[in-house]
Amino acid sequence: MPQLNPGPWFAILVFTWLVFLIIIPTKVLKHISPNEPTPVSAEKHKTEPWDWPW
């Protein structure tokens, strides 16, 4: 019965977990935030007070 031979199945198990733990999270994280967010400037816009002309 080949299921009782742990040689090839253990290698497949280890390789599969390596893919799940190393390769897939890096690919998912690249799709979540593909670009670095640009910081919003803390400088306020200079607006002058405005009154109705009547």
PyMOL Python script that loads the backbone (N, CA, C, O; Angstrom):
from pymol import cmd

cmd.read_pdbstr("""\
ATOM      1  N   MET A   1       0.841  -1.181   0.000  1.00  0.00           N
ATOM      2  CA  MET A   1       0.000   0.000   0.000  1.00  0.00           C
ATOM      3  C   MET A   1       0.892   1.252   0.000  1.00  0.00           C
ATOM      4  O   MET A   1       1.653   1.456   0.945  1.00  0.00           O
ATOM      5  N   PRO A   2       0.812   2.076  -1.021  1.00  0.00           N
ATOM      6  CA  PRO A   2       1.711   3.229  -1.096  1.00  0.00           C
ATOM      7  C   PRO A   2       1.370   4.333  -0.092  1.00  0.00           C
ATOM      8  O   PRO A   2       2.199   5.205   0.164  1.00  0.00           O
ATOM      9  N   GLN A   3       0.172   4.308   0.474  1.00  0.00           N
ATOM     10  CA  GLN A   3      -0.192   5.350   1.427  1.00  0.00           C
ATOM     11  C   GLN A   3       0.615   5.241   2.719  1.00  0.00           C
ATOM     12  O   GLN A   3       0.750   6.223   3.449  1.00  0.00           O
ATOM     13  N   LEU A   4       1.144   4.068   3.003  1.00  0.00           N
ATOM     14  CA  LEU A   4       1.890   3.877   4.236  1.00  0.00           C
ATOM     15  C   LEU A   4       3.341   4.305   4.101  1.00  0.00           C
ATOM     16  O   LEU A   4       4.042   4.397   5.109  1.00  0.00           O
ATOM     17  N   ASN A   5       3.811   4.566   2.900  1.00  0.00           N
ATOM     18  CA  ASN A   5       5.177   5.017   2.699  1.00  0.00           C
ATOM     19  C   ASN A   5       5.211   6.538   2.894  1.00  0.00           C
ATOM     20  O   ASN A   5       4.703   7.269   2.045  1.00  0.00           O
ATOM     21  N   PRO A   6       5.799   7.030   3.996  1.00  0.00           N
ATOM     22  CA  PRO A   6       5.731   8.469   4.273  1.00  0.00           C
ATOM     23  C   PRO A   6       6.691   9.309   3.438  1.00  0.00           C
ATOM     24  O   PRO A   6       6.616  10.537   3.484  1.00  0.00           O
ATOM     25  N   GLY A   7       7.579   8.696   2.685  1.00  0.00           N
ATOM     26  CA  GLY A   7       8.586   9.444   1.926  1.00  0.00           C
ATOM     27  C   GLY A   7       8.008  10.470   0.977  1.00  0.00           C
ATOM     28  O   GLY A   7       8.228  11.662   1.188  1.00  0.00           O
ATOM     29  N   PRO A   8       7.281  10.077  -0.056  1.00  0.00           N
ATOM     30  CA  PRO A   8       6.791  11.096  -0.999  1.00  0.00           C
ATOM     31  C   PRO A   8       5.670  11.958  -0.423  1.00  0.00           C
ATOM     32  O   PRO A   8       5.562  13.132  -0.777  1.00  0.00           O
ATOM     33  N   TRP A   9       4.842  11.408   0.448  1.00  0.00           N
ATOM     34  CA  TRP A   9       3.718  12.179   0.977  1.00  0.00           C
ATOM     35  C   TRP A   9       4.177  13.257   1.941  1.00  0.00           C
ATOM     36  O   TRP A   9       3.588  14.337   1.997  1.00  0.00           O
ATOM     37  N   PHE A  10       5.218  12.973   2.695  1.00  0.00           N
ATOM     38  CA  PHE A  10       5.737  13.987   3.612  1.00  0.00           C
ATOM     39  C   PHE A  10       6.348  15.153   2.844  1.00  0.00           C
ATOM     40  O   PHE A  10       6.178  16.310   3.230  1.00  0.00           O
ATOM     41  N   ALA A  11       7.057  14.854   1.758  1.00  0.00           N
ATOM     42  CA  ALA A  11       7.634  15.921   0.936  1.00  0.00           C
ATOM     43  C   ALA A  11       6.531  16.771   0.303  1.00  0.00           C
ATOM     44  O   ALA A  11       6.652  17.994   0.239  1.00  0.00           O
ATOM     45  N   ILE A  12       5.470  16.137  -0.159  1.00  0.00           N
ATOM     46  CA  ILE A  12       4.348  16.878  -0.743  1.00  0.00           C
ATOM     47  C   ILE A  12       3.677  17.739   0.325  1.00  0.00           C
ATOM     48  O   ILE A  12       3.321  18.887   0.057  1.00  0.00           O
ATOM     49  N   LEU A  13       3.504  17.206   1.513  1.00  0.00           N
ATOM     50  CA  LEU A  13       2.896  17.958   2.607  1.00  0.00           C
ATOM     51  C   LEU A  13       3.738  19.179   2.974  1.00  0.00           C
ATOM     52  O   LEU A  13       3.201  20.274   3.141  1.00  0.00           O
ATOM     53  N   VAL A  14       5.045  18.999   3.098  1.00  0.00           N
ATOM     54  CA  VAL A  14       5.925  20.114   3.460  1.00  0.00           C
ATOM     55  C   VAL A  14       5.926  21.165   2.360  1.00  0.00           C
ATOM     56  O   VAL A  14       5.849  22.359   2.651  1.00  0.00           O
ATOM     57  N   PHE A  15       6.013  20.745   1.106  1.00  0.00           N
ATOM     58  CA  PHE A  15       6.026  21.695  -0.004  1.00  0.00           C
ATOM     59  C   PHE A  15       4.714  22.471  -0.077  1.00  0.00           C
ATOM     60  O   PHE A  15       4.714  23.673  -0.344  1.00  0.00           O
ATOM     61  N   THR A  16       3.601  21.785   0.158  1.00  0.00           N
ATOM     62  CA  THR A  16       2.302  22.455   0.129  1.00  0.00           C
ATOM     63  C   THR A  16       2.201  23.510   1.224  1.00  0.00           C
ATOM     64  O   THR A  16       1.707  24.609   0.975  1.00  0.00           O
ATOM     65  N   TRP A  17       2.662  23.192   2.428  1.00  0.00           N
ATOM     66  CA  TRP A  17       2.616  24.170   3.508  1.00  0.00           C
ATOM     67  C   TRP A  17       3.563  25.330   3.253  1.00  0.00           C
ATOM     68  O   TRP A  17       3.269  26.461   3.640  1.00  0.00           O
ATOM     69  N   LEU A  18       4.687  25.071   2.612  1.00  0.00           N
ATOM     70  CA  LEU A  18       5.579  26.170   2.251  1.00  0.00           C
ATOM     71  C   LEU A  18       4.894  27.119   1.275  1.00  0.00           C
ATOM     72  O   LEU A  18       5.033  28.337   1.389  1.00  0.00           O
ATOM     73  N   VAL A  19       4.162  26.569   0.324  1.00  0.00           N
ATOM     74  CA  VAL A  19       3.433  27.412  -0.623  1.00  0.00           C
ATOM     75  C   VAL A  19       2.374  28.220   0.109  1.00  0.00           C
ATOM     76  O   VAL A  19       2.228  29.416  -0.140  1.00  0.00           O
ATOM     77  N   PHE A  20       1.635  27.582   1.007  1.00  0.00           N
ATOM     78  CA  PHE A  20       0.575  28.283   1.727  1.00  0.00           C
ATOM     79  C   PHE A  20       1.122  29.370   2.650  1.00  0.00           C
ATOM     80  O   PHE A  20       0.507  30.427   2.786  1.00  0.00           O
ATOM     81  N   LEU A  21       2.256  29.128   3.278  1.00  0.00           N
ATOM     82  CA  LEU A  21       2.754  30.056   4.287  1.00  0.00           C
ATOM     83  C   LEU A  21       3.705  31.113   3.753  1.00  0.00           C
ATOM     84  O   LEU A  21       3.872  32.155   4.386  1.00  0.00           O
ATOM     85  N   ILE A  22       4.332  30.878   2.609  1.00  0.00           N
ATOM     86  CA  ILE A  22       5.333  31.822   2.107  1.00  0.00           C
ATOM     87  C   ILE A  22       4.888  32.502   0.820  1.00  0.00           C
ATOM     88  O   ILE A  22       4.921  33.730   0.736  1.00  0.00           O
ATOM     89  N   ILE A  23       4.482  31.751  -0.164  1.00  0.00           N
ATOM     90  CA  ILE A  23       4.236  32.318  -1.494  1.00  0.00           C
ATOM     91  C   ILE A  23       2.880  33.002  -1.568  1.00  0.00           C
ATOM     92  O   ILE A  23       2.791  34.129  -2.056  1.00  0.00           O
ATOM     93  N   ILE A  24       1.833  32.357  -1.102  1.00  0.00           N
ATOM     94  CA  ILE A  24       0.480  32.915  -1.241  1.00  0.00           C
ATOM     95  C   ILE A  24       0.300  34.213  -0.443  1.00  0.00           C
ATOM     96  O   ILE A  24      -0.265  35.158  -0.993  1.00  0.00           O
ATOM     97  N   PRO A  25       0.746  34.322   0.823  1.00  0.00           N
ATOM     98  CA  PRO A  25       0.553  35.604   1.529  1.00  0.00           C
ATOM     99  C   PRO A  25       1.250  36.778   0.856  1.00  0.00           C
ATOM    100  O   PRO A  25       0.713  37.885   0.859  1.00  0.00           O
ATOM    101  N   THR A  26       2.435  36.569   0.279  1.00  0.00           N
ATOM    102  CA  THR A  26       3.112  37.686  -0.383  1.00  0.00           C
ATOM    103  C   THR A  26       2.340  38.135  -1.613  1.00  0.00           C
ATOM    104  O   THR A  26       2.266  39.333  -1.886  1.00  0.00           O
ATOM    105  N   LYS A  27       1.769  37.206  -2.357  1.00  0.00           N
ATOM    106  CA  LYS A  27       0.995  37.584  -3.537  1.00  0.00           C
ATOM    107  C   LYS A  27      -0.304  38.285  -3.141  1.00  0.00           C
ATOM    108  O   LYS A  27      -0.724  39.232  -3.806  1.00  0.00           O
ATOM    109  N   VAL A  28      -0.936  37.829  -2.072  1.00  0.00           N
ATOM    110  CA  VAL A  28      -2.183  38.452  -1.627  1.00  0.00           C
ATOM    111  C   VAL A  28      -1.910  39.864  -1.115  1.00  0.00           C
ATOM    112  O   VAL A  28      -2.679  40.782  -1.403  1.00  0.00           O
ATOM    113  N   LEU A  29      -0.836  40.049  -0.365  1.00  0.00           N
ATOM    114  CA  LEU A  29      -0.533  41.372   0.168  1.00  0.00           C
ATOM    115  C   LEU A  29      -0.180  42.361  -0.930  1.00  0.00           C
ATOM    116  O   LEU A  29      -0.439  43.555  -0.781  1.00  0.00           O
ATOM    117  N   LYS A  30       0.401  41.902  -2.019  1.00  0.00           N
ATOM    118  CA  LYS A  30       0.700  42.805  -3.132  1.00  0.00           C
ATOM    119  C   LYS A  30      -0.580  43.285  -3.796  1.00  0.00           C
ATOM    120  O   LYS A  30      -0.625  44.405  -4.304  1.00  0.00           O
ATOM    121  N   HIS A  31      -1.614  42.464  -3.802  1.00  0.00           N
ATOM    122  CA  HIS A  31      -2.870  42.876  -4.419  1.00  0.00           C
ATOM    123  C   HIS A  31      -3.702  43.753  -3.490  1.00  0.00           C
ATOM    124  O   HIS A  31      -4.515  44.550  -3.959  1.00  0.00           O
ATOM    125  N   ILE A  32      -3.510  43.618  -2.188  1.00  0.00           N
ATOM    126  CA  ILE A  32      -4.291  44.420  -1.250  1.00  0.00           C
ATOM    127  C   ILE A  32      -3.871  45.888  -1.322  1.00  0.00           C
ATOM    128  O   ILE A  32      -4.725  46.772  -1.390  1.00  0.00           O
ATOM    129  N   SER A  33      -2.570  46.152  -1.309  1.00  0.00           N
ATOM    130  CA  SER A  33      -2.096  47.540  -1.388  1.00  0.00           C
ATOM    131  C   SER A  33      -1.014  47.628  -2.457  1.00  0.00           C
ATOM    132  O   SER A  33       0.172  47.574  -2.131  1.00  0.00           O
ATOM    133  N   PRO A  34      -1.394  47.762  -3.726  1.00  0.00           N
ATOM    134  CA  PRO A  34      -0.384  47.780  -4.787  1.00  0.00           C
ATOM    135  C   PRO A  34       0.465  49.045  -4.789  1.00  0.00           C
ATOM    136  O   PRO A  34       1.619  49.000  -5.215  1.00  0.00           O
ATOM    137  N   ASN A  35      -0.067  50.161  -4.331  1.00  0.00           N
ATOM    138  CA  ASN A  35       0.684  51.414  -4.310  1.00  0.00           C
ATOM    139  C   ASN A  35       0.762  51.931  -2.887  1.00  0.00           C
ATOM    140  O   ASN A  35      -0.155  51.748  -2.087  1.00  0.00           O
ATOM    141  N   GLU A  36       1.866  52.575  -2.592  1.00  0.00           N
ATOM    142  CA  GLU A  36       1.998  53.191  -1.281  1.00  0.00           C
ATOM    143  C   GLU A  36       1.103  54.428  -1.232  1.00  0.00           C
ATOM    144  O   GLU A  36       1.075  55.205  -2.186  1.00  0.00           O
ATOM    145  N   PRO A  37       0.382  54.618  -0.150  1.00  0.00           N
ATOM    146  CA  PRO A  37      -0.482  55.797  -0.073  1.00  0.00           C
ATOM    147  C   PRO A  37       0.347  57.074   0.034  1.00  0.00           C
ATOM    148  O   PRO A  37       1.369  57.112   0.720  1.00  0.00           O
ATOM    149  N   THR A  38      -0.103  58.101  -0.645  1.00  0.00           N
ATOM    150  CA  THR A  38       0.603  59.374  -0.581  1.00  0.00           C
ATOM    151  C   THR A  38       0.150  60.124   0.664  1.00  0.00           C
ATOM    152  O   THR A  38      -1.046  60.169   0.955  1.00  0.00           O
ATOM    153  N   PRO A  39       1.078  60.706   1.396  1.00  0.00           N
ATOM    154  CA  PRO A  39       0.676  61.425   2.612  1.00  0.00           C
ATOM    155  C   PRO A  39      -0.073  62.705   2.257  1.00  0.00           C
ATOM    156  O   PRO A  39       0.290  63.429   1.331  1.00  0.00           O
ATOM    157  N   VAL A  40      -1.113  62.954   3.012  1.00  0.00           N
ATOM    158  CA  VAL A  40      -1.909  64.158   2.804  1.00  0.00           C
ATOM    159  C   VAL A  40      -1.195  65.313   3.500  1.00  0.00           C
ATOM    160  O   VAL A  40      -0.800  65.196   4.660  1.00  0.00           O
ATOM    161  N   SER A  41      -1.037  66.405   2.802  1.00  0.00           N
ATOM    162  CA  SER A  41      -0.329  67.537   3.402  1.00  0.00           C
ATOM    163  C   SER A  41      -1.185  68.153   4.509  1.00  0.00           C
ATOM    164  O   SER A  41      -2.402  68.288   4.378  1.00  0.00           O
ATOM    165  N   ALA A  42      -0.524  68.516   5.588  1.00  0.00           N
ATOM    166  CA  ALA A  42      -1.230  69.093   6.728  1.00  0.00           C
ATOM    167  C   ALA A  42      -1.466  70.582   6.529  1.00  0.00           C
ATOM    168  O   ALA A  42      -2.110  71.220   7.362  1.00  0.00           O
ATOM    169  N   GLU A  43      -0.963  71.140   5.452  1.00  0.00           N
ATOM    170  CA  GLU A  43      -1.128  72.567   5.191  1.00  0.00           C
ATOM    171  C   GLU A  43      -2.561  72.848   4.755  1.00  0.00           C
ATOM    172  O   GLU A  43      -3.083  72.206   3.843  1.00  0.00           O
ATOM    173  N   LYS A  44      -3.188  73.815   5.418  1.00  0.00           N
ATOM    174  CA  LYS A  44      -4.569  74.148   5.071  1.00  0.00           C
ATOM    175  C   LYS A  44      -4.587  75.100   3.887  1.00  0.00           C
ATOM    176  O   LYS A  44      -3.645  75.862   3.671  1.00  0.00           O
ATOM    177  N   HIS A  45      -5.658  75.046   3.131  1.00  0.00           N
ATOM    178  CA  HIS A  45      -5.806  75.951   2.004  1.00  0.00           C
ATOM    179  C   HIS A  45      -6.079  77.362   2.518  1.00  0.00           C
ATOM    180  O   HIS A  45      -6.821  77.561   3.479  1.00  0.00           O
ATOM    181  N   LYS A  46      -5.473  78.312   1.864  1.00  0.00           N
ATOM    182  CA  LYS A  46      -5.673  79.700   2.276  1.00  0.00           C
ATOM    183  C   LYS A  46      -6.933  80.240   1.599  1.00  0.00           C
ATOM    184  O   LYS A  46      -6.940  80.528   0.402  1.00  0.00           O
ATOM    185  N   THR A  47      -7.975  80.366   2.379  1.00  0.00           N
ATOM    186  CA  THR A  47      -9.223  80.924   1.859  1.00  0.00           C
ATOM    187  C   THR A  47      -9.488  82.240   2.562  1.00  0.00           C
ATOM    188  O   THR A  47      -9.303  82.368   3.773  1.00  0.00           O
ATOM    189  N   GLU A  48      -9.911  83.187   1.804  1.00  0.00           N
ATOM    190  CA  GLU A  48     -10.203  84.496   2.376  1.00  0.00           C
ATOM    191  C   GLU A  48     -11.673  84.554   2.783  1.00  0.00           C
ATOM    192  O   GLU A  48     -12.515  83.927   2.141  1.00  0.00           O
ATOM    193  N   PRO A  49     -11.993  85.301   3.844  1.00  0.00           N
ATOM    194  CA  PRO A  49     -13.401  85.442   4.223  1.00  0.00           C
ATOM    195  C   PRO A  49     -14.181  86.161   3.131  1.00  0.00           C
ATOM    196  O   PRO A  49     -13.659  87.038   2.443  1.00  0.00           O
ATOM    197  N   TRP A  50     -15.419  85.776   2.993  1.00  0.00           N
ATOM    198  CA  TRP A  50     -16.217  86.284   1.880  1.00  0.00           C
ATOM    199  C   TRP A  50     -17.580  86.700   2.403  1.00  0.00           C
ATOM    200  O   TRP A  50     -18.223  85.940   3.128  1.00  0.00           O
ATOM    201  N   ASP A  51     -18.024  87.879   2.050  1.00  0.00           N
ATOM    202  CA  ASP A  51     -19.342  88.370   2.456  1.00  0.00           C
ATOM    203  C   ASP A  51     -20.206  88.571   1.225  1.00  0.00           C
ATOM    204  O   ASP A  51     -19.710  88.736   0.110  1.00  0.00           O
ATOM    205  N   TRP A  52     -21.516  88.554   1.456  1.00  0.00           N
ATOM    206  CA  TRP A  52     -22.437  88.836   0.356  1.00  0.00           C
ATOM    207  C   TRP A  52     -22.344  90.315  -0.007  1.00  0.00           C
ATOM    208  O   TRP A  52     -22.260  91.160   0.883  1.00  0.00           O
ATOM    209  N   PRO A  53     -22.358  90.638  -1.290  1.00  0.00           N
ATOM    210  CA  PRO A  53     -22.140  92.037  -1.692  1.00  0.00           C
ATOM    211  C   PRO A  53     -23.394  92.902  -1.622  1.00  0.00           C
ATOM    212  O   PRO A  53     -23.617  93.664  -2.563  1.00  0.00           O
ATOM    213  N   TRP A  54     -24.227  92.849  -0.592  1.00  0.00           N
ATOM    214  CA  TRP A  54     -25.381  93.745  -0.517  1.00  0.00           C
ATOM    215  C   TRP A  54     -25.419  94.525   0.757  1.00  0.00           C
ATOM    216  O   TRP A  54     -26.334  95.322   0.965  1.00  0.00           O
TER     217      TRP A  54
END
""", "prot")
cmd.dss("prot")
cmd.show_as("cartoon", "prot")
cmd.util.cbc("prot")
cmd.orient("prot")
